[in-house]
Amino acid sequence: MVREQARRRPRAREAGVALGAMTPGPHNAITDVAGVRVGHATIVRGAGPLVPGRGPVRTGVTAVVPHDGDLFAAKLPAAAAVFNGFGKRSG
């Protein structure tokens, strides 16, 4: 039911909310920016009720590579945000 509601709910721009001063790209995504590459991996192992230390496992990671050059020589400003299991955030 939650997924059905999410499909019907408009995104912010579709609802008329202006975000930032620039026009979004054709896909309204970070991949619209020339040279930016994005990768994602998800691990799903096991099923059934959670047994701490044993599973099931649901986790993932997303990597954003901002340009094709040497990321160590041509550094860019960056930030990180971390969400832990208690719902707290730092970054």
RADA-V732658 format. One record per pair of residues at least 6 apart in sequence whose C-alpha atoms are under 8 Angstrom apart, sorted by the first residue. I is the first residue (numbers start at 0). GAP is how many residues later the second one is. D is the distance in whole Angstrom. If there is no record, write none. Layout:
# RADA-V732658
[[I/GAP/D] [I/GAP/D]]
This chain:
# RADA-V732658
[[11/6/8] [12/6/7] [24/7/5] [24/8/8] [25/6/7] [29/6/7] [30/6/6] [30/7/7] [34/31/7] [34/32/5] [34/33/7] [35/28/7] [35/29/6] [35/30/5] [35/31/5] [35/32/8] [36/27/6] [36/28/5] [36/29/7] [36/30/7] [37/24/7] [37/25/6] [37/26/5] [37/27/6] [38/23/6] [38/24/5] [38/25/7] [39/20/7] [39/21/6] [39/22/4] [39/23/6] [40/19/6] [40/20/6] [40/21/7] [41/16/7] [41/17/6] [41/18/4] [41/19/7] [42/14/7] [42/15/6] [42/16/5] [42/17/6] [43/12/8] [43/13/6] [43/14/5] [43/15/7] [44/10/7] [44/11/6] [44/12/5] [44/13/7] [45/9/6] [45/10/4] [45/11/6] [46/8/8] [46/9/5] [47/8/7] [48/7/7] [49/6/6] [78/12/7] [79/11/5] [80/8/7] [80/9/6] [80/10/4] [81/7/6] [81/8/5] [81/9/6] [82/6/5] [82/7/7]]
